[in-house]
Amino acid sequence: MRNNRSLADHEYLIKKHNLDTSPPPPDSLFWKMWHAGGERIAQQVLATDFLQGIKNGDLNPTQYGAFNISDIYYCFHGASDYGAAAHRATNNVLEDYFLKKQESYNKYNQSACTTWNLTGSQSVSPTPTTLGYSEFERSVANGSAIDGTVKDPIFTLIAMLPCEYLWAWLASQLAPPEPGNIYAGWITSNNDPAGAYAMGHFLQDYISENPINENLATTVYLTAMEYEYSNFHTATRID
C-alpha cells in the first residue's frame, strides 16, 4: 500500500537547475525551522497510532483508506494553489518548483481516483483538519496568510517543506519495514529526503538575495507542521 504525495519528478528539477541534494548547512533556514519546533512535532507524528500502525503493519485498512481519500481533497485543491503560486513567482527555479508540484499533484490525483474509484474532489467529504490545511495552503499561495499581507511567493515553498521533509523523515524512522508488512510500500516510497534537501539549499540561496522575515517563515512552516500532525493524529479516529 502506497501513499506518497511529495514532489514527484524532483530529479528533473535537480538535474535542470543543478540543485544540491546533500543536507543543507547546519545554520540554514531549513534546519532553523526544524529545530524551532519542527522536530518536536515530527516526534509527535511518529508516536501517533497511525504511524505506529504503519510500522507494525497492523493499521486498520479502513482508517488507512479514509486517510488517503480525505487527503485527495487536499491534493486536488493544492494543485490549483501551486498554479497560483507559480503565476506570482518571478524566479525561474521557484516557478519550476510550483509548476512541477502542480503536475505532481495532478498525476497523484488521477492515480488516487483510479485506486479509490472516485470522480474527483467533489466525491470527498474532507475532515475538518484536511479542510483547514487546504484553506491555509491556499492563503499562503495567494500571499495572504498569517498577517493578511501579500508576501514573497517563497513562503509557498516554505509551506511545502513540512510535507516534503516530514514524510521522508518519518519513513526513515520506520525503515526498513519488517518482512510481510502490508504498509512496506508507504515506508519505502517515502524514504527519500533528496527533494526536500534540494529545496532547503534553494531556499537558502534565494533568501540570501531576497531577505525575508524568518520569524514569519517559521510560523508558516510550523503551522503546516501542526496540520500534518493533526492529519495523522485524527486518522485513527475515522471509523
C-alpha positions as CSV (number, residue, x, y, z in Angstrom):
1,M,0.0,0.0,0.0
2,R,1.5,3.3,-1.1
3,N,0.7,6.9,-0.4
4,N,3.4,9.4,-1.5
5,R,2.3,13.0,-2.2
6,S,5.7,14.5,-2.1
7,L,7.1,16.2,-5.1
8,A,7.4,13.8,-8.0
9,D,10.0,14.5,-10.7
10,H,12.3,16.3,-8.2
11,E,15.1,14.5,-10.1
12,Y,14.1,16.6,-13.2
13,L,14.4,19.9,-11.2
14,I,17.7,18.8,-9.6
15,K,19.2,18.0,-13.0
16,K,17.8,21.0,-14.8
17,H,18.9,23.5,-12.1
18,N,22.0,21.6,-10.7
19,L,20.4,21.6,-7.3
20,D,22.3,20.2,-4.2
21,T,20.7,17.2,-2.6
22,S,23.0,16.9,0.4
23,P,21.7,18.0,3.8
24,P,21.6,21.8,3.9
25,P,24.2,23.7,6.1
26,P,23.5,23.5,9.9
27,D,22.8,27.2,10.0
28,S,20.4,27.2,7.1
29,L,16.7,28.3,7.5
30,F,15.8,24.7,6.7
31,W,17.3,23.4,9.9
32,K,16.5,26.6,12.0
33,M,12.8,25.9,11.3
34,W,13.2,22.2,12.0
35,H,14.9,22.8,15.4
36,A,12.5,25.7,16.3
37,G,9.7,23.1,16.7
38,G,9.6,21.0,13.5
39,E,11.5,18.1,15.0
40,R,9.3,18.2,18.2
41,I,6.1,18.0,16.1
42,A,7.7,15.2,13.9
43,Q,8.3,13.1,17.0
44,Q,4.7,13.6,18.0
45,V,3.6,12.4,14.5
46,L,5.9,9.4,14.8
47,A,4.2,8.5,18.1
48,T,0.6,8.6,16.6
49,D,-1.4,5.4,16.3
50,F,-1.4,5.8,12.6
51,L,2.4,5.8,12.2
52,Q,2.8,3.1,14.8
53,G,0.3,1.1,12.8
54,I,2.3,1.6,9.6
55,K,5.4,0.5,11.4
56,N,3.8,-2.6,12.9
57,G,1.7,-3.5,9.8
58,D,-1.4,-3.6,11.9
59,L,-3.1,-0.3,11.0
60,N,-6.8,-0.7,10.3
61,P,-7.0,-0.7,6.5
62,T,-10.3,1.2,6.7
63,Q,-8.6,4.0,8.6
64,Y,-5.7,4.0,6.1
65,G,-8.2,4.2,3.2
66,A,-10.2,7.0,4.8
67,F,-7.0,9.0,5.4
68,N,-6.0,8.7,1.8
69,I,-9.4,9.6,0.5
70,S,-9.6,12.7,2.7
71,D,-6.1,13.6,1.6
72,I,-7.2,13.6,-2.1
73,Y,-9.3,16.7,-1.3
74,Y,-6.1,18.5,-0.1
75,C,-4.2,17.4,-3.2
76,F,-6.9,18.4,-5.7
77,H,-7.0,21.9,-4.2
78,G,-3.3,22.0,-3.8
79,A,-2.8,21.5,-7.5
80,S,-4.6,24.8,-8.3
81,D,-2.9,26.5,-5.4
82,Y,0.6,25.8,-6.8
83,G,-0.6,27.0,-10.1
84,A,-1.5,30.3,-8.5
85,A,1.9,30.5,-6.7
86,A,3.7,29.8,-10.0
87,H,1.9,32.7,-11.5
88,R,3.2,35.0,-8.8
89,A,6.8,33.7,-8.9
90,T,9.4,35.8,-10.7
91,N,12.3,33.4,-10.0
92,N,12.6,30.7,-12.7
93,V,13.6,27.9,-10.3
94,L,10.8,28.8,-7.9
95,E,8.3,28.9,-10.7
96,D,9.5,25.5,-11.9
97,Y,9.1,24.1,-8.4
98,F,5.5,25.2,-8.2
99,L,4.7,24.0,-11.8
100,K,6.2,20.6,-11.1
101,K,4.4,20.4,-7.8
102,Q,1.1,21.1,-9.6
103,E,1.9,18.5,-12.2
104,S,2.9,16.0,-9.5
105,Y,-0.4,16.5,-7.7
106,N,-2.4,16.2,-10.9
107,K,-0.7,12.8,-11.6
108,Y,-1.2,11.7,-8.0
109,N,-4.9,12.8,-8.0
110,Q,-5.6,10.9,-11.2
111,S,-3.9,7.8,-9.9
112,A,-5.6,8.0,-6.5
113,C,-9.0,8.5,-8.0
114,T,-8.5,5.3,-10.1
115,T,-7.3,3.5,-7.0
116,W,-10.2,4.6,-4.8
117,N,-12.9,4.7,-7.6
118,L,-13.6,8.4,-7.2
119,T,-14.6,11.0,-9.8
120,G,-12.7,13.9,-8.1
121,S,-12.6,16.1,-5.0
122,Q,-16.3,16.5,-5.2
123,S,-16.6,12.8,-4.3
124,V,-14.7,13.5,-1.0
125,S,-16.1,14.9,2.3
126,P,-12.8,16.2,3.9
127,T,-12.1,16.1,7.6
128,P,-12.0,19.4,9.4
129,T,-8.2,19.2,9.6
130,T,-7.9,18.5,5.8
131,L,-10.2,21.4,5.0
132,G,-8.3,23.7,7.3
133,Y,-5.0,22.7,5.9
134,S,-6.2,23.2,2.4
135,E,-7.5,26.7,3.2
136,F,-4.3,27.6,4.9
137,E,-2.2,26.5,2.0
138,R,-4.4,28.4,-0.4
139,S,-4.0,31.6,1.6
140,V,-0.2,31.2,1.6
141,A,-0.2,30.5,-2.2
142,N,-2.2,33.7,-2.7
143,G,0.1,35.7,-0.4
144,S,-2.5,36.5,2.3
145,A,-1.7,34.0,5.1
146,I,-0.9,34.7,8.8
147,D,-0.9,38.5,8.9
148,G,-3.0,39.3,5.9
149,T,-0.3,40.9,3.8
150,V,0.9,40.0,0.3
151,K,4.2,38.0,0.7
152,D,7.0,36.8,-1.4
153,P,5.9,33.5,-3.1
154,I,8.9,31.8,-1.5
155,F,6.5,31.4,1.5
156,T,4.6,28.8,-0.5
157,L,7.7,26.7,-0.9
158,I,8.2,27.1,2.9
159,A,4.7,25.8,3.4
160,M,5.6,22.8,1.2
161,L,8.6,21.7,3.2
162,P,6.7,20.0,6.1
163,C,5.1,17.6,3.6
164,E,8.3,17.1,1.6
165,Y,10.6,16.5,4.6
166,L,8.3,15.2,7.3
167,W,7.1,12.2,5.3
168,A,10.7,11.3,4.3
169,W,11.9,11.7,7.9
170,L,9.0,9.5,9.2
171,A,9.8,6.8,6.6
172,S,13.5,6.9,7.6
173,Q,12.5,6.2,11.2
174,L,10.3,3.3,10.2
175,A,12.8,1.7,7.7
176,P,13.5,-1.0,6.9
177,P,10.0,-2.4,7.1
178,E,9.5,-5.9,8.6
179,P,9.1,-8.7,6.1
180,G,5.4,-9.1,5.2
181,N,4.4,-5.6,6.4
182,I,1.5,-4.6,4.1
183,Y,2.5,-1.0,4.5
184,A,6.1,-1.5,3.4
185,G,5.3,0.4,0.2
186,W,4.4,3.5,2.2
187,I,7.8,3.3,4.0
188,T,10.0,2.6,1.1
189,S,8.3,5.1,-1.3
190,N,8.6,8.0,1.1
191,N,12.1,7.2,2.4
192,D,14.0,9.8,0.2
193,P,14.9,13.3,1.6
194,A,16.8,14.3,-1.6
195,G,14.0,16.6,-2.9
196,A,13.5,18.2,0.5
197,Y,17.2,18.8,0.9
198,A,17.3,20.4,-2.6
199,M,14.5,22.7,-1.5
200,G,16.5,23.7,1.6
201,H,19.5,24.6,-0.5
202,F,17.5,26.6,-3.0
203,L,15.7,28.4,-0.1
204,Q,19.0,29.4,1.4
205,D,20.3,30.7,-1.9
206,Y,17.0,32.6,-2.6
207,I,16.8,34.4,0.7
208,S,20.4,35.4,0.5
209,E,19.4,37.6,-2.4
210,N,15.8,38.3,-1.3
211,P,15.7,38.6,2.5
212,I,12.5,37.6,4.2
213,N,11.1,37.7,7.8
214,E,12.5,34.4,9.2
215,N,10.2,34.5,12.2
216,L,7.2,34.7,9.8
217,A,8.7,31.9,7.7
218,T,9.0,29.7,10.9
219,T,5.4,30.5,11.8
220,V,4.2,29.4,8.3
221,Y,6.3,26.3,8.5
222,L,5.2,25.2,12.0
223,T,1.6,25.9,11.1
224,A,1.8,23.5,8.2
225,M,3.6,21.0,10.5
226,E,0.8,21.2,13.0
227,Y,-1.7,20.5,10.3
228,E,0.4,17.5,9.2
229,Y,0.4,16.2,12.8
230,S,-3.4,16.7,13.2
231,N,-4.0,14.8,9.9
232,F,-2.1,11.8,11.2
233,H,-3.4,12.1,14.8
234,T,-7.1,12.2,13.8
235,A,-6.7,9.5,11.1
236,T,-7.3,6.6,13.6
237,R,-10.4,8.3,14.8
238,I,-12.0,7.9,11.4
239,D,-14.3,4.9,11.5
